[in-house]
Amino acid sequence: MKETYLAAKQRGEIIESLTEIDAQPVTSVPGKPQKDWAPELEELLARASKLRGGGGQPPVYSPVFSLIKASLELGQAAVADPQDEAKLWKLLGKAEQALRKVERSLY
């Protein structure tokens, strides 16, 4: 619920007063520019691409590393184009599938 509220607030969809009929919707707080997370996510994804499981390592490594990569891909897509909901849903599904593999390996 908190995430939904914060997302609506960020989009300017929160009505702060019923007395101001002609008030403009609240937009993002002016002043501080948004941080560009793309370079950090690209670096993390490049580093994560080197993670490999198998060969005498605990069996959980491979699915956990896949989850990390899928999560970073989702984050990268969200930063690059947050309006492309179809792509975000697809990548979320990939991350959920990776999470299920981690769960199965832990059982």
Secondary structure, DSSP 8 states (H G I E B T S, - for coil): -HHHHHHHHHTT-----SS-TT-----S-SSS-----HHHHHHHHHHHTT----TTS-TTHHHHHHHHHHHHHHHHHHHH-TT-HHHHHHHHHHHHHHHHHHHHHH-
